[in-house]
Each structure stands twice: as C-alpha cells, then as structure tokens.
Amino acid sequence: MDELQRRLVSHVRELARKRGIPLSHVPDRSGLGRSHFFDVLAGRASPTLDWVAKIASVFEIDPVELLAPPARNNPPSEDGSSGSGPNRTG
C-alpha cells in the first residue's frame, strides 16, 4: 500500500470513528460493494476516483480531504512559522 492509500485509509477509519459510523455501514451508505471496500482498506485493491468520491459523500466532505496529509500537531504561529524549532531571522 502506498503513502496516498495509507492516508486515505487512515482518514476513512478516523472519520468513521469520530462520526460514530461503523465501518461495516460505510459501503452500504456509499453504494459500494462491501468486499471491494474492505479490500481497499486492507491494501488488497486500489481505490478509484469514483470510490473516493462515494466515500467522501458518506462523510459529506470534499473528496480531496480524504487524500490530504495528516493534520500537524504544531499549528502555525501567528507569524506564520511552523510553531516548531527556533525562529531564524536573517
């Protein structure tokens, strides 16, 4: 499973957990086949754009959000820096 698919799977699992939706209900709500849904989550199959769009519709989010990098623990500071490490000025 490549990094992008790991992100996708992580987001799907996290969204389902946060919203109280059992993973077993996601394929039913999306119109996807259960076996293909779980094959994608297990890395045995690759998701299509249609798969991503249908899963995003279950969570009422933009499909791009399912592929986004994980949120960083250190939010940007007011000056726009990453919030970690020394603030270097030139």
TORKE-959089 format. One record per residue (C-alpha): residue in one letter; chain; x, y, z; residue number from 1. Coordinates in nm, 4 decimals. Each point is the difference from the previous one (the first is absolute). Example, Ala and Ser with C-alpha at 12.3 -4.5 7.8 and 13.67 -1.06 7.14 Angstrom:
2
koltor: A, lumlum: A, c1: 1.2300, c2: -0.4500, c3: 0.7800, nugu: 1
koltor: S, lumlum: A, c1: 0.1370, c2: 0.3440, c3: -0.0660, nugu: 2
***
This chain:
90
koltor: M, lumlum: A, c1: 0.0000, c2: 0.0000, c3: 0.0000, nugu: 1
koltor: D, lumlum: A, c1: 0.1494, c2: 0.3347, c3: -0.0974, nugu: 2
koltor: E, lumlum: A, c1: 0.0047, c2: 0.3172, c3: 0.2102, nugu: 3
koltor: L, lumlum: A, c1: -0.3044, c2: 0.1540, c3: -0.1696, nugu: 4
koltor: Q, lumlum: A, c1: -0.2119, c2: -0.3092, c3: 0.0595, nugu: 5
koltor: R, lumlum: A, c1: 0.1192, c2: -0.0143, c3: 0.3635, nugu: 6
koltor: R, lumlum: A, c1: -0.1193, c2: 0.3581, c3: 0.0448, nugu: 7
koltor: L, lumlum: A, c1: -0.3328, c2: -0.0822, c3: -0.1593, nugu: 8
koltor: V, lumlum: A, c1: -0.0537, c2: -0.3055, c3: 0.2204, nugu: 9
koltor: S, lumlum: A, c1: 0.1050, c2: 0.1924, c3: 0.3103, nugu: 10
koltor: H, lumlum: A, c1: -0.2440, c2: 0.2823, c3: -0.0767, nugu: 11
koltor: V, lumlum: A, c1: -0.2875, c2: -0.2410, c3: -0.0693, nugu: 12
koltor: R, lumlum: A, c1: 0.0569, c2: -0.1866, c3: 0.3264, nugu: 13
koltor: E, lumlum: A, c1: 0.0375, c2: 0.3227, c3: 0.2003, nugu: 14
koltor: L, lumlum: A, c1: -0.3086, c2: 0.1651, c3: -0.1515, nugu: 15
koltor: A, lumlum: A, c1: -0.2094, c2: -0.3094, c3: 0.0636, nugu: 16
koltor: R, lumlum: A, c1: 0.1205, c2: -0.0133, c3: 0.3605, nugu: 17
koltor: K, lumlum: A, c1: -0.0572, c2: 0.3717, c3: 0.0649, nugu: 18
koltor: R, lumlum: A, c1: -0.3475, c2: -0.0076, c3: -0.1510, nugu: 19
koltor: G, lumlum: A, c1: -0.1041, c2: -0.3234, c3: 0.1655, nugu: 20
koltor: I, lumlum: A, c1: -0.0525, c2: -0.1827, c3: -0.3288, nugu: 21
koltor: P, lumlum: A, c1: 0.1024, c2: -0.3664, c3: 0.0115, nugu: 22
koltor: L, lumlum: A, c1: 0.2354, c2: -0.0805, c3: -0.2878, nugu: 23
koltor: S, lumlum: A, c1: -0.2379, c2: -0.2768, c3: -0.1028, nugu: 24
koltor: H, lumlum: A, c1: -0.2665, c2: 0.2663, c3: -0.0746, nugu: 25
koltor: V, lumlum: A, c1: 0.2209, c2: 0.2173, c3: -0.2236, nugu: 26
koltor: P, lumlum: A, c1: -0.0221, c2: -0.2155, c3: -0.3163, nugu: 27
koltor: D, lumlum: A, c1: -0.3774, c2: -0.0312, c3: 0.0389, nugu: 28
koltor: R, lumlum: A, c1: -0.0396, c2: 0.3775, c3: 0.0310, nugu: 29
koltor: S, lumlum: A, c1: 0.2314, c2: 0.0643, c3: -0.2941, nugu: 30
koltor: G, lumlum: A, c1: -0.1416, c2: -0.2566, c3: -0.2392, nugu: 31
koltor: L, lumlum: A, c1: 0.3331, c2: -0.1807, c3: -0.0237, nugu: 32
koltor: G, lumlum: A, c1: 0.0404, c2: -0.3743, c3: 0.0293, nugu: 33
koltor: R, lumlum: A, c1: 0.1020, c2: -0.1116, c3: 0.3481, nugu: 34
koltor: S, lumlum: A, c1: 0.2764, c2: -0.2321, c3: -0.1151, nugu: 35
koltor: H, lumlum: A, c1: 0.1634, c2: 0.2637, c3: -0.2211, nugu: 36
koltor: F, lumlum: A, c1: -0.0288, c2: 0.2606, c3: 0.2775, nugu: 37
koltor: F, lumlum: A, c1: 0.1800, c2: -0.2232, c3: 0.2480, nugu: 38
koltor: D, lumlum: A, c1: 0.2529, c2: -0.1108, c3: -0.2632, nugu: 39
koltor: V, lumlum: A, c1: 0.0965, c2: 0.3665, c3: -0.0471, nugu: 40
koltor: L, lumlum: A, c1: 0.0293, c2: 0.0517, c3: 0.3761, nugu: 41
koltor: A, lumlum: A, c1: 0.2221, c2: -0.3085, c3: 0.0248, nugu: 42
koltor: G, lumlum: A, c1: 0.2175, c2: 0.1050, c3: -0.2940, nugu: 43
koltor: R, lumlum: A, c1: -0.1074, c2: -0.2946, c3: -0.2157, nugu: 44
koltor: A, lumlum: A, c1: -0.1659, c2: 0.2315, c3: -0.2556, nugu: 45
koltor: S, lumlum: A, c1: 0.0584, c2: 0.3535, c3: -0.1200, nugu: 46
koltor: P, lumlum: A, c1: -0.2726, c2: 0.2623, c3: 0.0328, nugu: 47
koltor: T, lumlum: A, c1: -0.1323, c2: 0.1760, c3: -0.3089, nugu: 48
koltor: L, lumlum: A, c1: -0.0987, c2: 0.3664, c3: -0.0132, nugu: 49
koltor: D, lumlum: A, c1: -0.3622, c2: -0.1152, c3: 0.0059, nugu: 50
koltor: W, lumlum: A, c1: 0.0716, c2: -0.2013, c3: 0.3181, nugu: 51
koltor: V, lumlum: A, c1: 0.1542, c2: 0.3070, c3: 0.1663, nugu: 52
koltor: A, lumlum: A, c1: -0.2933, c2: 0.2219, c3: -0.1050, nugu: 53
koltor: K, lumlum: A, c1: -0.2598, c2: -0.2454, c3: 0.1308, nugu: 54
koltor: I, lumlum: A, c1: 0.1770, c2: -0.0381, c3: 0.3344, nugu: 55
koltor: A, lumlum: A, c1: 0.0339, c2: 0.3786, c3: 0.0308, nugu: 56
koltor: S, lumlum: A, c1: -0.3753, c2: 0.0332, c3: -0.0563, nugu: 57
koltor: V, lumlum: A, c1: -0.0658, c2: -0.2244, c3: 0.3010, nugu: 58
koltor: F, lumlum: A, c1: 0.1928, c2: 0.2435, c3: 0.2193, nugu: 59
koltor: E, lumlum: A, c1: -0.1285, c2: 0.3082, c3: -0.1868, nugu: 60
koltor: I, lumlum: A, c1: 0.3506, c2: 0.1267, c3: -0.0756, nugu: 61
koltor: D, lumlum: A, c1: 0.1957, c2: 0.0937, c3: -0.3092, nugu: 62
koltor: P, lumlum: A, c1: 0.1768, c2: -0.3086, c3: -0.1415, nugu: 63
koltor: V, lumlum: A, c1: 0.3321, c2: 0.1867, c3: 0.0146, nugu: 64
koltor: E, lumlum: A, c1: -0.0226, c2: -0.0050, c3: 0.3811, nugu: 65
koltor: L, lumlum: A, c1: 0.0308, c2: -0.3790, c3: -0.0043, nugu: 66
koltor: L, lumlum: A, c1: 0.3383, c2: 0.0300, c3: -0.1709, nugu: 67
koltor: A, lumlum: A, c1: 0.1388, c2: 0.2895, c3: 0.2026, nugu: 68
koltor: P, lumlum: A, c1: 0.3090, c2: -0.0447, c3: 0.2147, nugu: 69
koltor: P, lumlum: A, c1: -0.0725, c2: -0.0593, c3: 0.3690, nugu: 70
koltor: A, lumlum: A, c1: -0.0543, c2: 0.3093, c3: 0.2110, nugu: 71
koltor: R, lumlum: A, c1: 0.3145, c2: 0.1273, c3: 0.1644, nugu: 72
koltor: N, lumlum: A, c1: 0.0234, c2: 0.0061, c3: 0.3779, nugu: 73
koltor: N, lumlum: A, c1: 0.1759, c2: 0.3379, c3: 0.0021, nugu: 74
koltor: P, lumlum: A, c1: -0.2375, c2: 0.2617, c3: -0.1404, nugu: 75
koltor: P, lumlum: A, c1: 0.1566, c2: 0.2993, c3: -0.1719, nugu: 76
koltor: S, lumlum: A, c1: 0.0825, c2: 0.2888, c3: 0.2286, nugu: 77
koltor: E, lumlum: A, c1: -0.1350, c2: 0.3471, c3: -0.0541, nugu: 78
koltor: D, lumlum: A, c1: 0.3075, c2: 0.0972, c3: -0.2033, nugu: 79
koltor: G, lumlum: A, c1: -0.0681, c2: -0.2881, c3: -0.2409, nugu: 80
koltor: S, lumlum: A, c1: 0.2876, c2: -0.2208, c3: 0.1113, nugu: 81
koltor: S, lumlum: A, c1: -0.0562, c2: -0.3680, c3: 0.0652, nugu: 82
koltor: G, lumlum: A, c1: -0.0032, c2: 0.0400, c3: 0.3758, nugu: 83
koltor: S, lumlum: A, c1: 0.2902, c2: -0.2402, c3: 0.0462, nugu: 84
koltor: G, lumlum: A, c1: 0.3710, c2: 0.0653, c3: 0.0214, nugu: 85
koltor: P, lumlum: A, c1: 0.1809, c2: 0.3279, c3: 0.0397, nugu: 86
koltor: N, lumlum: A, c1: -0.1218, c2: 0.3059, c3: -0.1807, nugu: 87
koltor: R, lumlum: A, c1: 0.2854, c2: 0.0928, c3: -0.2306, nugu: 88
koltor: T, lumlum: A, c1: 0.0212, c2: 0.3522, c3: -0.1252, nugu: 89
koltor: G, lumlum: A, c1: 0.2517, c2: 0.1206, c3: -0.2509, nugu: 90
***
